[in-house]
Amino acid sequence: MIPYDVNVSFWSDGAQKRRWFALPQGKSIEIDDEGHLVLPIGSVVVMQFMLQNRLVETRLLVRHKDG
C-alpha cells in the first residue's frame, strides 16, 4: 500500500483521514487527455476515517473491468 494525501480535503465533521492505494504488480497510473488519473484494472484505493484516534470507517474502492 502506498500512502498519499490530498491538497484540499473535504469536510468530515472533525474526522482525521488516512489514505492509501495499491496497484497491480507491473502496472502504473496513467493520465488521460483531460488530465484525469486513470488507475489500472485491479487497483485499490483505501480511506480510513478516525475520530479521537479511533477507527470509525474504512472505504475500499476497487477498479474493475467495467469501470
Order of alpha helices (4+ residues) and beta strands (2+ residues): beta-beta-beta-beta-beta-beta
